Amino acid sequence: MIYLVTSVGGMCMATLLYRSRLIPRPITILGVIGYPALLVGCILDMFNLADVTQGGLCKTLLEEV
């Protein structure tokens, strides 16, 4: 559940940093893309459809193939 709060806060922070141009755009784009992906992973983990631990999503995808 801590990843859920982290992903929402990170999305807000990455968006604000992107708009304010305080740090280079390529770095903020990683946050703008990465935090929503983390949020989707957290939601899938709540319904036991994926594992959000380190490498867990990759393991889940490899098991499906």
N, CA, C and O atoms as a GROMACS GRO file, in nm:
protein
  260
    1MET      N    1   0.081  -0.120   0.000
    1MET     CA    2   0.000   0.000   0.000
    1MET      C    3   0.085   0.126   0.000
    1MET      O    4   0.039   0.231  -0.045
    2ILE      N    5   0.208   0.118   0.050
    2ILE     CA    6   0.292   0.237   0.053
    2ILE      C    7   0.327   0.282  -0.088
    2ILE      O    8   0.346   0.401  -0.112
    3TYR      N    9   0.335   0.188  -0.183
    3TYR     CA   10   0.364   0.226  -0.321
    3TYR      C   11   0.249   0.306  -0.381
    3TYR      O   12   0.271   0.389  -0.470
    4LEU      N   13   0.128   0.283  -0.334
    4LEU     CA   14   0.013   0.356  -0.386
    4LEU      C   15   0.026   0.505  -0.352
    4LEU      O   16   0.006   0.590  -0.439
    5VAL      N   17   0.060   0.535  -0.228
    5VAL     CA   18   0.078   0.675  -0.186
    5VAL      C   19   0.198   0.736  -0.256
    5VAL      O   20   0.194   0.852  -0.297
    6THR      N   21   0.306   0.658  -0.268
    6THR     CA   22   0.426   0.707  -0.334
    6THR      C   23   0.400   0.740  -0.481
    6THR      O   24   0.450   0.840  -0.532
    7SER      N   25   0.323   0.657  -0.548
    7SER     CA   26   0.298   0.681  -0.690
    7SER      C   27   0.212   0.805  -0.712
    7SER      O   28   0.235   0.879  -0.807
    8VAL      N   29   0.113   0.828  -0.626
    8VAL     CA   30   0.029   0.946  -0.641
    8VAL      C   31   0.110   1.073  -0.613
    8VAL      O   32   0.102   1.170  -0.688
    9GLY      N   33   0.187   1.072  -0.505
    9GLY     CA   34   0.271   1.187  -0.473
    9GLY      C   35   0.379   1.211  -0.577
    9GLY      O   36   0.409   1.326  -0.610
   10GLY      N   37   0.436   1.104  -0.629
   10GLY     CA   38   0.538   1.116  -0.731
   10GLY      C   39   0.484   1.172  -0.862
   10GLY      O   40   0.552   1.249  -0.930
   11MET      N   41   0.361   1.133  -0.897
   11MET     CA   42   0.300   1.188  -1.018
   11MET      C   43   0.281   1.338  -1.005
   11MET      O   44   0.307   1.413  -1.100
   12CYS      N   45   0.235   1.383  -0.889
   12CYS     CA   46   0.216   1.526  -0.867
   12CYS      C   47   0.350   1.600  -0.874
   12CYS      O   48   0.360   1.704  -0.939
   13MET      N   49   0.451   1.546  -0.808
   13MET     CA   50   0.582   1.611  -0.806
   13MET      C   51   0.645   1.613  -0.946
   13MET      O   52   0.700   1.715  -0.987
   14ALA      N   53   0.637   1.504  -1.018
   14ALA     CA   54   0.696   1.498  -1.152
   14ALA      C   55   0.626   1.595  -1.246
   14ALA      O   56   0.690   1.658  -1.329
   15THR      N   57   0.495   1.606  -1.234
   15THR     CA   58   0.421   1.699  -1.319
   15THR      C   59   0.459   1.844  -1.288
   15THR      O   60   0.479   1.924  -1.380
   16LEU      N   61   0.471   1.876  -1.160
   16LEU     CA   62   0.510   2.012  -1.124
   16LEU      C   63   0.653   2.044  -1.168
   16LEU      O   64   0.680   2.154  -1.215
   17LEU      N   65   0.743   1.949  -1.154
   17LEU     CA   66   0.880   1.971  -1.199
   17LEU      C   67   0.888   1.984  -1.350
   17LEU      O   68   0.971   2.059  -1.402
   18TYR      N   69   0.804   1.910  -1.422
   18TYR     CA   70   0.801   1.919  -1.567
   18TYR      C   71   0.754   2.058  -1.610
   18TYR      O   72   0.811   2.118  -1.701
   19ARG      N   73   0.650   2.107  -1.545
   19ARG     CA   74   0.593   2.236  -1.584
   19ARG      C   75   0.681   2.353  -1.543
   19ARG      O   76   0.686   2.455  -1.613
   20SER      N   77   0.751   2.341  -1.430
   20SER     CA   78   0.832   2.452  -1.382
   20SER      C   79   0.971   2.457  -1.446
   20SER      O   80   1.040   2.558  -1.438
   21ARG      N   81   1.013   2.347  -1.509
   21ARG     CA   82   1.142   2.336  -1.576
   21ARG      C   83   1.259   2.359  -1.480
   21ARG      O   84   1.362   2.416  -1.520
   22LEU      N   85   1.245   2.316  -1.355
   22LEU     CA   86   1.353   2.330  -1.258
   22LEU      C   87   1.465   2.229  -1.282
   22LEU      O   88   1.581   2.256  -1.252
   23ILE      N   89   1.432   2.114  -1.335
   23ILE     CA   90   1.532   2.014  -1.370
   23ILE      C   91   1.511   1.978  -1.517
   23ILE      O   92   1.404   2.005  -1.572
   24PRO      N   93   1.609   1.917  -1.582
   24PRO     CA   94   1.597   1.889  -1.726
   24PRO      C   95   1.474   1.803  -1.759
   24PRO      O   96   1.436   1.714  -1.684
   25ARG      N   97   1.416   1.833  -1.873
   25ARG     CA   98   1.295   1.765  -1.918
   25ARG      C   99   1.308   1.613  -1.928
   25ARG      O  100   1.216   1.543  -1.886
   26PRO      N  101   1.418   1.558  -1.981
   26PRO     CA  102   1.427   1.411  -1.990
   26PRO      C  103   1.418   1.341  -1.854
   26PRO      O  104   1.364   1.231  -1.845
   27ILE      N  105   1.469   1.404  -1.751
   27ILE     CA  106   1.461   1.344  -1.618
   27ILE      C  107   1.316   1.344  -1.568
   27ILE      O  108   1.270   1.246  -1.510
   28THR      N  109   1.246   1.454  -1.590
   28THR     CA  110   1.107   1.461  -1.543
   28THR      C  111   1.017   1.371  -1.625
   28THR      O  112   0.916   1.321  -1.574
   29ILE      N  113   1.050   1.350  -1.752
   29ILE     CA  114   0.968   1.260  -1.834
   29ILE      C  115   0.974   1.118  -1.780
   29ILE      O  116   0.875   1.045  -1.786
   30LEU      N  117   1.089   1.078  -1.725
   30LEU     CA  118   1.098   0.946  -1.662
   30LEU      C  119   0.998   0.935  -1.546
   30LEU      O  120   0.935   0.831  -1.528
   31GLY      N  121   0.984   1.042  -1.469
   31GLY     CA  122   0.888   1.041  -1.358
   31GLY      C  123   0.744   1.044  -1.406
   31GLY      O  124   0.657   0.977  -1.351
   32VAL      N  125   0.719   1.124  -1.512
   32VAL     CA  126   0.583   1.134  -1.565
   32VAL      C  127   0.538   1.000  -1.622
   32VAL      O  128   0.419   0.969  -1.618
   33ILE      N  129   0.630   0.921  -1.675
   33ILE     CA  130   0.595   0.789  -1.728
   33ILE      C  131   0.600   0.682  -1.619
   33ILE      O  132   0.514   0.594  -1.615
   34GLY      N  133   0.700   0.689  -1.532
   34GLY     CA  134   0.723   0.583  -1.435
   34GLY      C  135   0.622   0.577  -1.322
   34GLY      O  136   0.579   0.468  -1.283
   35TYR      N  137   0.582   0.692  -1.269
   35TYR     CA  138   0.489   0.690  -1.156
   35TYR      C  139   0.349   0.641  -1.193
   35TYR      O  140   0.290   0.567  -1.114
   36PRO      N  141   0.293   0.677  -1.308
   36PRO     CA  142   0.166   0.614  -1.346
   36PRO      C  143   0.177   0.462  -1.366
   36PRO      O  144   0.084   0.387  -1.337
   37ALA      N  145   0.294   0.418  -1.417
   37ALA     CA  146   0.314   0.273  -1.432
   37ALA      C  147   0.316   0.206  -1.295
   37ALA      O  148   0.263   0.096  -1.278
   38LEU      N  149   0.378   0.272  -1.197
   38LEU     CA  150   0.378   0.219  -1.061
   38LEU      C  151   0.237   0.216  -1.003
   38LEU      O  152   0.200   0.121  -0.934
   39LEU      N  153   0.157   0.318  -1.032
   39LEU     CA  154   0.019   0.323  -0.984
   39LEU      C  155  -0.063   0.208  -1.042
   39LEU      O  156  -0.140   0.144  -0.971
   40VAL      N  157  -0.047   0.182  -1.171
   40VAL     CA  158  -0.118   0.070  -1.234
   40VAL      C  159  -0.075  -0.062  -1.172
   40VAL      O  160  -0.157  -0.150  -1.148
   41GLY      N  161   0.055  -0.075  -1.147
   41GLY     CA  162   0.104  -0.196  -1.084
   41GLY      C  163   0.048  -0.215  -0.944
   41GLY      O  164   0.018  -0.328  -0.904
   42CYS      N  165   0.033  -0.105  -0.869
   42CYS     CA  166  -0.025  -0.114  -0.734
   42CYS      C  167  -0.170  -0.156  -0.738
   42CYS      O  168  -0.215  -0.236  -0.656
   43ILE      N  169  -0.243  -0.102  -0.833
   43ILE     CA  170  -0.385  -0.139  -0.845
   43ILE      C  171  -0.397  -0.286  -0.884
   43ILE      O  172  -0.483  -0.357  -0.830
   44LEU      N  173  -0.312  -0.333  -0.975
   44LEU     CA  174  -0.314  -0.474  -1.012
   44LEU      C  175  -0.274  -0.563  -0.895
   44LEU      O  176  -0.325  -0.674  -0.880
   45ASP      N  177  -0.183  -0.514  -0.813
   45ASP     CA  178  -0.139  -0.590  -0.696
   45ASP      C  179  -0.250  -0.601  -0.591
   45ASP      O  180  -0.259  -0.701  -0.521
   46MET      N  181  -0.332  -0.497  -0.580
   46MET     CA  182  -0.442  -0.502  -0.483
   46MET      C  183  -0.542  -0.611  -0.518
   46MET      O  184  -0.604  -0.669  -0.429
   47PHE      N  185  -0.557  -0.640  -0.648
   47PHE     CA  186  -0.648  -0.745  -0.692
   47PHE      C  187  -0.576  -0.876  -0.720
   47PHE      O  188  -0.633  -0.966  -0.782
   48ASN      N  189  -0.451  -0.888  -0.675
   48ASN     CA  190  -0.368  -1.009  -0.692
   48ASN      C  191  -0.352  -1.049  -0.839
   48ASN      O  192  -0.347  -1.167  -0.872
   49LEU      N  193  -0.342  -0.950  -0.927
   49LEU     CA  194  -0.320  -0.977  -1.068
   49LEU      C  195  -0.174  -0.962  -1.107
   49LEU      O  196  -0.131  -1.012  -1.211
   50ALA      N  197  -0.095  -0.894  -1.023
   50ALA     CA  198   0.048  -0.874  -1.050
   50ALA      C  199   0.119  -0.858  -0.917
   50ALA      O  200   0.056  -0.839  -0.812
   51ASP      N  201   0.252  -0.866  -0.922
   51ASP     CA  202   0.334  -0.850  -0.802
   51ASP      C  203   0.421  -0.726  -0.823
   51ASP      O  204   0.492  -0.716  -0.923
   52VAL      N  205   0.416  -0.632  -0.728
   52VAL     CA  206   0.487  -0.505  -0.744
   52VAL      C  207   0.624  -0.507  -0.679
   52VAL      O  208   0.694  -0.406  -0.681
   53THR      N  209   0.664  -0.618  -0.622
   53THR     CA  210   0.796  -0.625  -0.561
   53THR      C  211   0.903  -0.614  -0.668
   53THR      O  212   0.872  -0.617  -0.788
   54GLN      N  213   1.027  -0.601  -0.628
   54GLN     CA  214   1.136  -0.582  -0.722
   54GLN      C  215   1.143  -0.700  -0.818
   54GLN      O  216   1.169  -0.813  -0.777
   55GLY      N  217   1.121  -0.674  -0.944
   55GLY     CA  218   1.124  -0.778  -1.046
   55GLY      C  219   0.998  -0.862  -1.051
   55GLY      O  220   0.989  -0.956  -1.130
   56GLY      N  221   0.901  -0.831  -0.968
   56GLY     CA  222   0.779  -0.913  -0.961
   56GLY      C  223   0.694  -0.905  -1.086
   56GLY      O  224   0.639  -1.006  -1.130
   57LEU      N  225   0.683  -0.786  -1.143
   57LEU     CA  226   0.602  -0.772  -1.263
   57LEU      C  227   0.667  -0.844  -1.380
   57LEU      O  228   0.597  -0.903  -1.463
   58CYS      N  229   0.800  -0.840  -1.389
   58CYS     CA  230   0.869  -0.913  -1.494
   58CYS      C  231   0.849  -1.064  -1.478
   58CYS      O  232   0.830  -1.136  -1.576
   59LYS      N  233   0.852  -1.110  -1.353
   59LYS     CA  234   0.830  -1.253  -1.329
   59LYS      C  235   0.688  -1.292  -1.371
   59LYS      O  236   0.668  -1.398  -1.430
   60THR      N  237   0.591  -1.206  -1.340
   60THR     CA  238   0.453  -1.235  -1.376
   60THR      C  239   0.436  -1.240  -1.528
   60THR      O  240   0.369  -1.329  -1.580
   61LEU      N  241   0.498  -1.146  -1.597
   61LEU     CA  242   0.487  -1.144  -1.744
   61LEU      C  243   0.556  -1.264  -1.805
   61LEU      O  244   0.507  -1.320  -1.903
   62LEU      N  245   0.669  -1.306  -1.752
   62LEU     CA  246   0.741  -1.421  -1.807
   62LEU      C  247   0.666  -1.551  -1.780
   62LEU      O  248   0.672  -1.644  -1.861
   63GLU      N  249   0.595  -1.559  -1.668
   63GLU     CA  250   0.518  -1.680  -1.639
   63GLU      C  251   0.399  -1.695  -1.732
   63GLU      O  252   0.356  -1.806  -1.761
   64GLU      N  253   0.344  -1.582  -1.778
   64GLU     CA  254   0.228  -1.586  -1.866
   64GLU      C  255   0.266  -1.633  -2.006
   64GLU      O  256   0.184  -1.692  -2.077
   65VAL      N  257   0.388  -1.608  -2.046
   65VAL     CA  258   0.430  -1.640  -2.184
   65VAL      C  259   0.471  -1.781  -2.196
   65VAL      O  260   0.509  -1.825  -2.305
   0.00000   0.00000   0.00000
